[in-house]
Amino acid sequence: MYTVEFETDAKERMIEIPEVFATLASKHLKVVLSYDENQNSAPSKSVKRVSALSLNTINFKFDREEANKR
């Protein structure tokens, strides 16, 4: 087992892995958290995520033959 250490800010319930450890993004990780209760940090802006998308397809013409050629 390997150990790496870095500091980051939690945003909502997300912790960003720094780019130097990008290969860890798809790995199973054991996470140990340390924090300082006395540190006064400003709350970060919440990140809004798109959970649904609506498209107007009234004027869209679907050609199954053309789609199958691709």
Long-range contacts (C-beta under 8 A, 24 or more apart in sequence): 1-30, 9-41, 9-44, 11-44, 11-46, 11-47, 12-46, 12-47, 14-47
